[in-house]
């Protein structure tokens, strides 16, 4: 049996593992937030994931059953992981991002909200998001700020 002291990195997660773990934690927290918010209005987790898949499939996503649920889940976790990866990559060029993960993460999270809702989603097959539900919009902005901090902390650890 090899001595762990001979291999200082033997018990550490790799950079990729930290980034993927960050994506899983951010993605799961985001799904839990959305599910908790929307279940009071009768919207289930499957429908939430189908709305993610609607970015590729449009309205057909809601008729595709489990296929679009699984596609939505895959896309959701991929996107969450890319959020963490993007912060990590930016931190390689701007060390202050890793030195100040809370302040920079809060700003990053709000930036993520703005880019996703005013650039990515409108350019997708899902179309322009609706901003009529003020409690949803307000809580989404706050939660994206939290997600940004989570991204920053996982990126810093990576």
Chimera marker file (.cmm) of the C-alpha trace (Angstrom):
<marker_set name="trace">
<marker id="1" x="0.000" y="0.000" z="0.000" r="1" g="1" b="0" radius="0.5"/>
<marker id="2" x="1.429" y="3.397" z="-0.994" r="1" g="1" b="0" radius="0.5"/>
<marker id="3" x="2.112" y="5.972" z="1.688" r="1" g="1" b="0" radius="0.5"/>
<marker id="4" x="-0.135" y="9.025" z="1.179" r="1" g="1" b="0" radius="0.5"/>
<marker id="5" x="2.688" y="11.296" z="2.364" r="1" g="1" b="0" radius="0.5"/>
<marker id="6" x="4.670" y="10.272" z="-0.721" r="1" g="1" b="0" radius="0.5"/>
<marker id="7" x="1.839" y="11.540" z="-2.887" r="1" g="1" b="0" radius="0.5"/>
<marker id="8" x="0.775" y="14.954" z="-1.534" r="1" g="1" b="0" radius="0.5"/>
<marker id="9" x="-2.097" y="15.231" z="-4.001" r="1" g="1" b="0" radius="0.5"/>
<marker id="10" x="-3.390" y="11.707" z="-3.380" r="1" g="1" b="0" radius="0.5"/>
<marker id="11" x="-6.272" y="12.842" z="-1.160" r="1" g="1" b="0" radius="0.5"/>
<marker id="12" x="-7.053" y="16.059" z="-2.996" r="1" g="1" b="0" radius="0.5"/>
<marker id="13" x="-9.683" y="16.403" z="-5.635" r="1" g="1" b="0" radius="0.5"/>
<marker id="14" x="-8.432" y="17.455" z="-9.048" r="1" g="1" b="0" radius="0.5"/>
<marker id="15" x="-9.294" y="20.810" z="-10.567" r="1" g="1" b="0" radius="0.5"/>
<marker id="16" x="-11.830" y="19.153" z="-12.847" r="1" g="1" b="0" radius="0.5"/>
<marker id="17" x="-13.420" y="17.319" z="-9.918" r="1" g="1" b="0" radius="0.5"/>
<marker id="18" x="-13.860" y="20.583" z="-7.973" r="1" g="1" b="0" radius="0.5"/>
<marker id="19" x="-15.362" y="22.291" z="-11.020" r="1" g="1" b="0" radius="0.5"/>
<marker id="20" x="-17.785" y="19.420" z="-11.652" r="1" g="1" b="0" radius="0.5"/>
<marker id="21" x="-18.666" y="19.200" z="-7.952" r="1" g="1" b="0" radius="0.5"/>
<marker id="22" x="-19.342" y="22.944" z="-8.023" r="1" g="1" b="0" radius="0.5"/>
<marker id="23" x="-21.613" y="22.506" z="-11.033" r="1" g="1" b="0" radius="0.5"/>
<marker id="24" x="-23.508" y="19.719" z="-9.281" r="1" g="1" b="0" radius="0.5"/>
<marker id="25" x="-23.962" y="21.754" z="-6.097" r="1" g="1" b="0" radius="0.5"/>
<marker id="26" x="-24.947" y="24.959" z="-7.920" r="1" g="1" b="0" radius="0.5"/>
<marker id="27" x="-27.249" y="23.050" z="-10.287" r="1" g="1" b="0" radius="0.5"/>
<marker id="28" x="-28.932" y="21.123" z="-7.484" r="1" g="1" b="0" radius="0.5"/>
<marker id="29" x="-29.373" y="24.241" z="-5.351" r="1" g="1" b="0" radius="0.5"/>
<marker id="30" x="-30.875" y="26.082" z="-8.314" r="1" g="1" b="0" radius="0.5"/>
<marker id="31" x="-33.287" y="23.235" z="-9.056" r="1" g="1" b="0" radius="0.5"/>
<marker id="32" x="-34.309" y="23.010" z="-5.406" r="1" g="1" b="0" radius="0.5"/>
<marker id="33" x="-34.938" y="26.758" z="-5.320" r="1" g="1" b="0" radius="0.5"/>
<marker id="34" x="-37.046" y="26.674" z="-8.502" r="1" g="1" b="0" radius="0.5"/>
<marker id="35" x="-38.959" y="23.599" z="-7.374" r="1" g="1" b="0" radius="0.5"/>
<marker id="36" x="-39.728" y="25.056" z="-3.943" r="1" g="1" b="0" radius="0.5"/>
<marker id="37" x="-40.866" y="28.326" z="-5.516" r="1" g="1" b="0" radius="0.5"/>
<marker id="38" x="-43.001" y="26.842" z="-8.290" r="1" g="1" b="0" radius="0.5"/>
<marker id="39" x="-44.546" y="23.825" z="-6.535" r="1" g="1" b="0" radius="0.5"/>
<marker id="40" x="-46.870" y="26.139" z="-4.633" r="1" g="1" b="0" radius="0.5"/>
<marker id="41" x="-48.296" y="27.027" z="-8.038" r="1" g="1" b="0" radius="0.5"/>
<marker id="42" x="-48.627" y="23.415" z="-9.116" r="1" g="1" b="0" radius="0.5"/>
<marker id="43" x="-45.491" y="23.259" z="-11.242" r="1" g="1" b="0" radius="0.5"/>
<marker id="44" x="-43.525" y="20.042" z="-10.802" r="1" g="1" b="0" radius="0.5"/>
<marker id="45" x="-39.849" y="19.305" z="-11.247" r="1" g="1" b="0" radius="0.5"/>
<marker id="46" x="-40.463" y="17.616" z="-14.608" r="1" g="1" b="0" radius="0.5"/>
<marker id="47" x="-42.055" y="20.771" z="-15.995" r="1" g="1" b="0" radius="0.5"/>
<marker id="48" x="-39.155" y="22.885" z="-14.722" r="1" g="1" b="0" radius="0.5"/>
<marker id="49" x="-36.650" y="20.620" z="-16.471" r="1" g="1" b="0" radius="0.5"/>
<marker id="50" x="-38.752" y="20.641" z="-19.642" r="1" g="1" b="0" radius="0.5"/>
<marker id="51" x="-38.605" y="24.444" z="-19.555" r="1" g="1" b="0" radius="0.5"/>
<marker id="52" x="-34.801" y="24.159" z="-19.607" r="1" g="1" b="0" radius="0.5"/>
<marker id="53" x="-34.997" y="21.798" z="-22.602" r="1" g="1" b="0" radius="0.5"/>
<marker id="54" x="-37.297" y="24.319" z="-24.287" r="1" g="1" b="0" radius="0.5"/>
<marker id="55" x="-34.165" y="26.358" z="-24.904" r="1" g="1" b="0" radius="0.5"/>
<marker id="56" x="-33.337" y="23.800" z="-27.603" r="1" g="1" b="0" radius="0.5"/>
<marker id="57" x="-36.724" y="22.305" z="-28.432" r="1" g="1" b="0" radius="0.5"/>
<marker id="58" x="-39.089" y="25.248" z="-27.992" r="1" g="1" b="0" radius="0.5"/>
<marker id="59" x="-42.680" y="24.436" z="-27.095" r="1" g="1" b="0" radius="0.5"/>
<marker id="60" x="-42.238" y="20.852" z="-28.320" r="1" g="1" b="0" radius="0.5"/>
<marker id="61" x="-40.288" y="20.205" z="-25.117" r="1" g="1" b="0" radius="0.5"/>
<marker id="62" x="-43.519" y="20.078" z="-23.108" r="1" g="1" b="0" radius="0.5"/>
<marker id="63" x="-44.846" y="17.250" z="-25.311" r="1" g="1" b="0" radius="0.5"/>
<marker id="64" x="-41.665" y="15.158" z="-25.325" r="1" g="1" b="0" radius="0.5"/>
<marker id="65" x="-42.137" y="13.529" z="-21.917" r="1" g="1" b="0" radius="0.5"/>
<marker id="66" x="-39.216" y="11.987" z="-20.087" r="1" g="1" b="0" radius="0.5"/>
<marker id="67" x="-36.884" y="12.645" z="-23.031" r="1" g="1" b="0" radius="0.5"/>
<marker id="68" x="-37.104" y="16.396" z="-22.582" r="1" g="1" b="0" radius="0.5"/>
<marker id="69" x="-36.971" y="16.042" z="-18.780" r="1" g="1" b="0" radius="0.5"/>
<marker id="70" x="-33.654" y="14.198" z="-19.077" r="1" g="1" b="0" radius="0.5"/>
<marker id="71" x="-32.393" y="16.620" z="-21.725" r="1" g="1" b="0" radius="0.5"/>
<marker id="72" x="-33.324" y="19.543" z="-19.474" r="1" g="1" b="0" radius="0.5"/>
<marker id="73" x="-31.514" y="17.963" z="-16.514" r="1" g="1" b="0" radius="0.5"/>
<marker id="74" x="-28.392" y="17.372" z="-18.586" r="1" g="1" b="0" radius="0.5"/>
<marker id="75" x="-28.447" y="20.900" z="-19.973" r="1" g="1" b="0" radius="0.5"/>
<marker id="76" x="-29.106" y="22.399" z="-16.550" r="1" g="1" b="0" radius="0.5"/>
<marker id="77" x="-26.125" y="20.673" z="-14.918" r="1" g="1" b="0" radius="0.5"/>
<marker id="78" x="-23.895" y="21.371" z="-17.923" r="1" g="1" b="0" radius="0.5"/>
<marker id="79" x="-24.745" y="25.083" z="-17.740" r="1" g="1" b="0" radius="0.5"/>
<marker id="80" x="-24.173" y="25.185" z="-13.972" r="1" g="1" b="0" radius="0.5"/>
<marker id="81" x="-20.778" y="23.537" z="-14.432" r="1" g="1" b="0" radius="0.5"/>
<marker id="82" x="-19.894" y="26.033" z="-17.169" r="1" g="1" b="0" radius="0.5"/>
<marker id="83" x="-20.740" y="28.864" z="-14.737" r="1" g="1" b="0" radius="0.5"/>
<marker id="84" x="-18.146" y="27.506" z="-12.307" r="1" g="1" b="0" radius="0.5"/>
<marker id="85" x="-15.621" y="26.862" z="-15.096" r="1" g="1" b="0" radius="0.5"/>
<marker id="86" x="-16.031" y="30.387" z="-16.491" r="1" g="1" b="0" radius="0.5"/>
<marker id="87" x="-15.370" y="31.920" z="-13.067" r="1" g="1" b="0" radius="0.5"/>
<marker id="88" x="-12.324" y="29.683" z="-12.587" r="1" g="1" b="0" radius="0.5"/>
<marker id="89" x="-10.937" y="30.646" z="-16.005" r="1" g="1" b="0" radius="0.5"/>
<marker id="90" x="-11.506" y="34.345" z="-15.322" r="1" g="1" b="0" radius="0.5"/>
<marker id="91" x="-9.755" y="33.884" z="-11.974" r="1" g="1" b="0" radius="0.5"/>
<marker id="92" x="-6.652" y="32.644" z="-13.785" r="1" g="1" b="0" radius="0.5"/>
<marker id="93" x="-6.335" y="36.078" z="-15.428" r="1" g="1" b="0" radius="0.5"/>
<marker id="94" x="-7.670" y="38.176" z="-12.545" r="1" g="1" b="0" radius="0.5"/>
<marker id="95" x="-6.426" y="36.863" z="-9.187" r="1" g="1" b="0" radius="0.5"/>
<marker id="96" x="-8.698" y="39.272" z="-7.312" r="1" g="1" b="0" radius="0.5"/>
<marker id="97" x="-11.644" y="37.058" z="-8.244" r="1" g="1" b="0" radius="0.5"/>
<marker id="98" x="-10.191" y="34.294" z="-6.086" r="1" g="1" b="0" radius="0.5"/>
<marker id="99" x="-9.027" y="36.650" z="-3.321" r="1" g="1" b="0" radius="0.5"/>
<marker id="100" x="-12.510" y="38.169" z="-2.906" r="1" g="1" b="0" radius="0.5"/>
<marker id="101" x="-14.923" y="35.316" z="-3.673" r="1" g="1" b="0" radius="0.5"/>
<marker id="102" x="-17.934" y="36.748" z="-1.838" r="1" g="1" b="0" radius="0.5"/>
<marker id="103" x="-17.908" y="40.263" z="-3.284" r="1" g="1" b="0" radius="0.5"/>
<marker id="104" x="-16.873" y="39.129" z="-6.752" r="1" g="1" b="0" radius="0.5"/>
<marker id="105" x="-19.200" y="36.123" z="-6.610" r="1" g="1" b="0" radius="0.5"/>
<marker id="106" x="-22.202" y="38.316" z="-5.768" r="1" g="1" b="0" radius="0.5"/>
<marker id="107" x="-21.466" y="40.508" z="-8.789" r="1" g="1" b="0" radius="0.5"/>
<marker id="108" x="-20.835" y="37.432" z="-10.952" r="1" g="1" b="0" radius="0.5"/>
<marker id="109" x="-24.181" y="35.943" z="-9.950" r="1" g="1" b="0" radius="0.5"/>
<marker id="110" x="-26.085" y="39.095" z="-10.877" r="1" g="1" b="0" radius="0.5"/>
<marker id="111" x="-24.167" y="39.169" z="-14.179" r="1" g="1" b="0" radius="0.5"/>
<marker id="112" x="-25.197" y="35.536" z="-14.777" r="1" g="1" b="0" radius="0.5"/>
<marker id="113" x="-28.846" y="36.465" z="-14.193" r="1" g="1" b="0" radius="0.5"/>
<marker id="114" x="-28.644" y="39.365" z="-16.638" r="1" g="1" b="0" radius="0.5"/>
<marker id="115" x="-26.828" y="37.427" z="-19.371" r="1" g="1" b="0" radius="0.5"/>
<marker id="116" x="-29.084" y="34.386" z="-19.070" r="1" g="1" b="0" radius="0.5"/>
<marker id="117" x="-32.341" y="36.385" z="-19.093" r="1" g="1" b="0" radius="0.5"/>
<marker id="118" x="-31.472" y="39.162" z="-21.534" r="1" g="1" b="0" radius="0.5"/>
<marker id="119" x="-29.124" y="37.349" z="-23.959" r="1" g="1" b="0" radius="0.5"/>
<marker id="120" x="-29.128" y="33.537" z="-23.764" r="1" g="1" b="0" radius="0.5"/>
<marker id="121" x="-32.821" y="32.756" z="-23.205" r="1" g="1" b="0" radius="0.5"/>
<marker id="122" x="-34.113" y="35.346" z="-25.722" r="1" g="1" b="0" radius="0.5"/>
<marker id="123" x="-31.760" y="33.896" z="-28.358" r="1" g="1" b="0" radius="0.5"/>
<marker id="124" x="-32.872" y="30.329" z="-27.594" r="1" g="1" b="0" radius="0.5"/>
<marker id="125" x="-35.925" y="28.477" z="-28.846" r="1" g="1" b="0" radius="0.5"/>
<marker id="126" x="-37.594" y="29.287" z="-25.503" r="1" g="1" b="0" radius="0.5"/>
<marker id="127" x="-37.924" y="32.952" z="-26.481" r="1" g="1" b="0" radius="0.5"/>
<marker id="128" x="-38.031" y="36.069" z="-24.343" r="1" g="1" b="0" radius="0.5"/>
<marker id="129" x="-38.680" y="35.414" z="-20.649" r="1" g="1" b="0" radius="0.5"/>
<marker id="130" x="-41.670" y="36.905" z="-18.875" r="1" g="1" b="0" radius="0.5"/>
<marker id="131" x="-40.831" y="39.338" z="-16.051" r="1" g="1" b="0" radius="0.5"/>
<marker id="132" x="-44.426" y="39.782" z="-14.776" r="1" g="1" b="0" radius="0.5"/>
<marker id="133" x="-43.969" y="37.572" z="-11.703" r="1" g="1" b="0" radius="0.5"/>
<marker id="134" x="-42.182" y="40.054" z="-9.410" r="1" g="1" b="0" radius="0.5"/>
<marker id="135" x="-41.588" y="37.606" z="-6.524" r="1" g="1" b="0" radius="0.5"/>
<marker id="136" x="-39.983" y="35.135" z="-8.973" r="1" g="1" b="0" radius="0.5"/>
<marker id="137" x="-37.795" y="37.789" z="-10.602" r="1" g="1" b="0" radius="0.5"/>
<marker id="138" x="-36.688" y="39.288" z="-7.270" r="1" g="1" b="0" radius="0.5"/>
<marker id="139" x="-35.941" y="35.938" z="-5.664" r="1" g="1" b="0" radius="0.5"/>
<marker id="140" x="-34.160" y="34.760" z="-8.824" r="1" g="1" b="0" radius="0.5"/>
<marker id="141" x="-31.842" y="37.761" z="-8.758" r="1" g="1" b="0" radius="0.5"/>
<marker id="142" x="-31.036" y="37.144" z="-5.085" r="1" g="1" b="0" radius="0.5"/>
<marker id="143" x="-30.493" y="33.432" z="-5.677" r="1" g="1" b="0" radius="0.5"/>
<marker id="144" x="-28.273" y="34.075" z="-8.691" r="1" g="1" b="0" radius="0.5"/>
<marker id="145" x="-26.120" y="36.273" z="-6.453" r="1" g="1" b="0" radius="0.5"/>
<marker id="146" x="-25.870" y="33.293" z="-4.079" r="1" g="1" b="0" radius="0.5"/>
<marker id="147" x="-25.072" y="30.971" z="-7.002" r="1" g="1" b="0" radius="0.5"/>
<marker id="148" x="-22.324" y="33.379" z="-8.044" r="1" g="1" b="0" radius="0.5"/>
<marker id="149" x="-20.735" y="33.138" z="-4.598" r="1" g="1" b="0" radius="0.5"/>
<marker id="150" x="-21.004" y="29.350" z="-4.777" r="1" g="1" b="0" radius="0.5"/>
<marker id="151" x="-19.307" y="29.399" z="-8.191" r="1" g="1" b="0" radius="0.5"/>
<marker id="152" x="-16.555" y="31.632" z="-6.816" r="1" g="1" b="0" radius="0.5"/>
<marker id="153" x="-15.932" y="29.409" z="-3.801" r="1" g="1" b="0" radius="0.5"/>
<marker id="154" x="-15.751" y="26.215" z="-5.856" r="1" g="1" b="0" radius="0.5"/>
<marker id="155" x="-13.569" y="27.900" z="-8.473" r="1" g="1" b="0" radius="0.5"/>
<marker id="156" x="-11.279" y="29.166" z="-5.741" r="1" g="1" b="0" radius="0.5"/>
<marker id="157" x="-11.035" y="25.669" z="-4.256" r="1" g="1" b="0" radius="0.5"/>
<marker id="158" x="-10.230" y="24.219" z="-7.677" r="1" g="1" b="0" radius="0.5"/>
<link id1="1" id2="2" r="1" g="1" b="0" radius="0.2"/>
<link id1="2" id2="3" r="1" g="1" b="0" radius="0.2"/>
<link id1="3" id2="4" r="1" g="1" b="0" radius="0.2"/>
<link id1="4" id2="5" r="1" g="1" b="0" radius="0.2"/>
<link id1="5" id2="6" r="1" g="1" b="0" radius="0.2"/>
<link id1="6" id2="7" r="1" g="1" b="0" radius="0.2"/>
<link id1="7" id2="8" r="1" g="1" b="0" radius="0.2"/>
<link id1="8" id2="9" r="1" g="1" b="0" radius="0.2"/>
<link id1="9" id2="10" r="1" g="1" b="0" radius="0.2"/>
<link id1="10" id2="11" r="1" g="1" b="0" radius="0.2"/>
<link id1="11" id2="12" r="1" g="1" b="0" radius="0.2"/>
<link id1="12" id2="13" r="1" g="1" b="0" radius="0.2"/>
<link id1="13" id2="14" r="1" g="1" b="0" radius="0.2"/>
<link id1="14" id2="15" r="1" g="1" b="0" radius="0.2"/>
<link id1="15" id2="16" r="1" g="1" b="0" radius="0.2"/>
<link id1="16" id2="17" r="1" g="1" b="0" radius="0.2"/>
<link id1="17" id2="18" r="1" g="1" b="0" radius="0.2"/>
<link id1="18" id2="19" r="1" g="1" b="0" radius="0.2"/>
<link id1="19" id2="20" r="1" g="1" b="0" radius="0.2"/>
<link id1="20" id2="21" r="1" g="1" b="0" radius="0.2"/>
<link id1="21" id2="22" r="1" g="1" b="0" radius="0.2"/>
<link id1="22" id2="23" r="1" g="1" b="0" radius="0.2"/>
<link id1="23" id2="24" r="1" g="1" b="0" radius="0.2"/>
<link id1="24" id2="25" r="1" g="1" b="0" radius="0.2"/>
<link id1="25" id2="26" r="1" g="1" b="0" radius="0.2"/>
<link id1="26" id2="27" r="1" g="1" b="0" radius="0.2"/>
<link id1="27" id2="28" r="1" g="1" b="0" radius="0.2"/>
<link id1="28" id2="29" r="1" g="1" b="0" radius="0.2"/>
<link id1="29" id2="30" r="1" g="1" b="0" radius="0.2"/>
<link id1="30" id2="31" r="1" g="1" b="0" radius="0.2"/>
<link id1="31" id2="32" r="1" g="1" b="0" radius="0.2"/>
<link id1="32" id2="33" r="1" g="1" b="0" radius="0.2"/>
<link id1="33" id2="34" r="1" g="1" b="0" radius="0.2"/>
<link id1="34" id2="35" r="1" g="1" b="0" radius="0.2"/>
<link id1="35" id2="36" r="1" g="1" b="0" radius="0.2"/>
<link id1="36" id2="37" r="1" g="1" b="0" radius="0.2"/>
<link id1="37" id2="38" r="1" g="1" b="0" radius="0.2"/>
<link id1="38" id2="39" r="1" g="1" b="0" radius="0.2"/>
<link id1="39" id2="40" r="1" g="1" b="0" radius="0.2"/>
<link id1="40" id2="41" r="1" g="1" b="0" radius="0.2"/>
<link id1="41" id2="42" r="1" g="1" b="0" radius="0.2"/>
<link id1="42" id2="43" r="1" g="1" b="0" radius="0.2"/>
<link id1="43" id2="44" r="1" g="1" b="0" radius="0.2"/>
<link id1="44" id2="45" r="1" g="1" b="0" radius="0.2"/>
<link id1="45" id2="46" r="1" g="1" b="0" radius="0.2"/>
<link id1="46" id2="47" r="1" g="1" b="0" radius="0.2"/>
<link id1="47" id2="48" r="1" g="1" b="0" radius="0.2"/>
<link id1="48" id2="49" r="1" g="1" b="0" radius="0.2"/>
<link id1="49" id2="50" r="1" g="1" b="0" radius="0.2"/>
<link id1="50" id2="51" r="1" g="1" b="0" radius="0.2"/>
<link id1="51" id2="52" r="1" g="1" b="0" radius="0.2"/>
<link id1="52" id2="53" r="1" g="1" b="0" radius="0.2"/>
<link id1="53" id2="54" r="1" g="1" b="0" radius="0.2"/>
<link id1="54" id2="55" r="1" g="1" b="0" radius="0.2"/>
<link id1="55" id2="56" r="1" g="1" b="0" radius="0.2"/>
<link id1="56" id2="57" r="1" g="1" b="0" radius="0.2"/>
<link id1="57" id2="58" r="1" g="1" b="0" radius="0.2"/>
<link id1="58" id2="59" r="1" g="1" b="0" radius="0.2"/>
<link id1="59" id2="60" r="1" g="1" b="0" radius="0.2"/>
<link id1="60" id2="61" r="1" g="1" b="0" radius="0.2"/>
<link id1="61" id2="62" r="1" g="1" b="0" radius="0.2"/>
<link id1="62" id2="63" r="1" g="1" b="0" radius="0.2"/>
<link id1="63" id2="64" r="1" g="1" b="0" radius="0.2"/>
<link id1="64" id2="65" r="1" g="1" b="0" radius="0.2"/>
<link id1="65" id2="66" r="1" g="1" b="0" radius="0.2"/>
<link id1="66" id2="67" r="1" g="1" b="0" radius="0.2"/>
<link id1="67" id2="68" r="1" g="1" b="0" radius="0.2"/>
<link id1="68" id2="69" r="1" g="1" b="0" radius="0.2"/>
<link id1="69" id2="70" r="1" g="1" b="0" radius="0.2"/>
<link id1="70" id2="71" r="1" g="1" b="0" radius="0.2"/>
<link id1="71" id2="72" r="1" g="1" b="0" radius="0.2"/>
<link id1="72" id2="73" r="1" g="1" b="0" radius="0.2"/>
<link id1="73" id2="74" r="1" g="1" b="0" radius="0.2"/>
<link id1="74" id2="75" r="1" g="1" b="0" radius="0.2"/>
<link id1="75" id2="76" r="1" g="1" b="0" radius="0.2"/>
<link id1="76" id2="77" r="1" g="1" b="0" radius="0.2"/>
<link id1="77" id2="78" r="1" g="1" b="0" radius="0.2"/>
<link id1="78" id2="79" r="1" g="1" b="0" radius="0.2"/>
<link id1="79" id2="80" r="1" g="1" b="0" radius="0.2"/>
<link id1="80" id2="81" r="1" g="1" b="0" radius="0.2"/>
<link id1="81" id2="82" r="1" g="1" b="0" radius="0.2"/>
<link id1="82" id2="83" r="1" g="1" b="0" radius="0.2"/>
<link id1="83" id2="84" r="1" g="1" b="0" radius="0.2"/>
<link id1="84" id2="85" r="1" g="1" b="0" radius="0.2"/>
<link id1="85" id2="86" r="1" g="1" b="0" radius="0.2"/>
<link id1="86" id2="87" r="1" g="1" b="0" radius="0.2"/>
<link id1="87" id2="88" r="1" g="1" b="0" radius="0.2"/>
<link id1="88" id2="89" r="1" g="1" b="0" radius="0.2"/>
<link id1="89" id2="90" r="1" g="1" b="0" radius="0.2"/>
<link id1="90" id2="91" r="1" g="1" b="0" radius="0.2"/>
<link id1="91" id2="92" r="1" g="1" b="0" radius="0.2"/>
<link id1="92" id2="93" r="1" g="1" b="0" radius="0.2"/>
<link id1="93" id2="94" r="1" g="1" b="0" radius="0.2"/>
<link id1="94" id2="95" r="1" g="1" b="0" radius="0.2"/>
<link id1="95" id2="96" r="1" g="1" b="0" radius="0.2"/>
<link id1="96" id2="97" r="1" g="1" b="0" radius="0.2"/>
<link id1="97" id2="98" r="1" g="1" b="0" radius="0.2"/>
<link id1="98" id2="99" r="1" g="1" b="0" radius="0.2"/>
<link id1="99" id2="100" r="1" g="1" b="0" radius="0.2"/>
<link id1="100" id2="101" r="1" g="1" b="0" radius="0.2"/>
<link id1="101" id2="102" r="1" g="1" b="0" radius="0.2"/>
<link id1="102" id2="103" r="1" g="1" b="0" radius="0.2"/>
<link id1="103" id2="104" r="1" g="1" b="0" radius="0.2"/>
<link id1="104" id2="105" r="1" g="1" b="0" radius="0.2"/>
<link id1="105" id2="106" r="1" g="1" b="0" radius="0.2"/>
<link id1="106" id2="107" r="1" g="1" b="0" radius="0.2"/>
<link id1="107" id2="108" r="1" g="1" b="0" radius="0.2"/>
<link id1="108" id2="109" r="1" g="1" b="0" radius="0.2"/>
<link id1="109" id2="110" r="1" g="1" b="0" radius="0.2"/>
<link id1="110" id2="111" r="1" g="1" b="0" radius="0.2"/>
<link id1="111" id2="112" r="1" g="1" b="0" radius="0.2"/>
<link id1="112" id2="113" r="1" g="1" b="0" radius="0.2"/>
<link id1="113" id2="114" r="1" g="1" b="0" radius="0.2"/>
<link id1="114" id2="115" r="1" g="1" b="0" radius="0.2"/>
<link id1="115" id2="116" r="1" g="1" b="0" radius="0.2"/>
<link id1="116" id2="117" r="1" g="1" b="0" radius="0.2"/>
<link id1="117" id2="118" r="1" g="1" b="0" radius="0.2"/>
<link id1="118" id2="119" r="1" g="1" b="0" radius="0.2"/>
<link id1="119" id2="120" r="1" g="1" b="0" radius="0.2"/>
<link id1="120" id2="121" r="1" g="1" b="0" radius="0.2"/>
<link id1="121" id2="122" r="1" g="1" b="0" radius="0.2"/>
<link id1="122" id2="123" r="1" g="1" b="0" radius="0.2"/>
<link id1="123" id2="124" r="1" g="1" b="0" radius="0.2"/>
<link id1="124" id2="125" r="1" g="1" b="0" radius="0.2"/>
<link id1="125" id2="126" r="1" g="1" b="0" radius="0.2"/>
<link id1="126" id2="127" r="1" g="1" b="0" radius="0.2"/>
<link id1="127" id2="128" r="1" g="1" b="0" radius="0.2"/>
<link id1="128" id2="129" r="1" g="1" b="0" radius="0.2"/>
<link id1="129" id2="130" r="1" g="1" b="0" radius="0.2"/>
<link id1="130" id2="131" r="1" g="1" b="0" radius="0.2"/>
<link id1="131" id2="132" r="1" g="1" b="0" radius="0.2"/>
<link id1="132" id2="133" r="1" g="1" b="0" radius="0.2"/>
<link id1="133" id2="134" r="1" g="1" b="0" radius="0.2"/>
<link id1="134" id2="135" r="1" g="1" b="0" radius="0.2"/>
<link id1="135" id2="136" r="1" g="1" b="0" radius="0.2"/>
<link id1="136" id2="137" r="1" g="1" b="0" radius="0.2"/>
<link id1="137" id2="138" r="1" g="1" b="0" radius="0.2"/>
<link id1="138" id2="139" r="1" g="1" b="0" radius="0.2"/>
<link id1="139" id2="140" r="1" g="1" b="0" radius="0.2"/>
<link id1="140" id2="141" r="1" g="1" b="0" radius="0.2"/>
<link id1="141" id2="142" r="1" g="1" b="0" radius="0.2"/>
<link id1="142" id2="143" r="1" g="1" b="0" radius="0.2"/>
<link id1="143" id2="144" r="1" g="1" b="0" radius="0.2"/>
<link id1="144" id2="145" r="1" g="1" b="0" radius="0.2"/>
<link id1="145" id2="146" r="1" g="1" b="0" radius="0.2"/>
<link id1="146" id2="147" r="1" g="1" b="0" radius="0.2"/>
<link id1="147" id2="148" r="1" g="1" b="0" radius="0.2"/>
<link id1="148" id2="149" r="1" g="1" b="0" radius="0.2"/>
<link id1="149" id2="150" r="1" g="1" b="0" radius="0.2"/>
<link id1="150" id2="151" r="1" g="1" b="0" radius="0.2"/>
<link id1="151" id2="152" r="1" g="1" b="0" radius="0.2"/>
<link id1="152" id2="153" r="1" g="1" b="0" radius="0.2"/>
<link id1="153" id2="154" r="1" g="1" b="0" radius="0.2"/>
<link id1="154" id2="155" r="1" g="1" b="0" radius="0.2"/>
<link id1="155" id2="156" r="1" g="1" b="0" radius="0.2"/>
<link id1="156" id2="157" r="1" g="1" b="0" radius="0.2"/>
<link id1="157" id2="158" r="1" g="1" b="0" radius="0.2"/>
</marker_set>
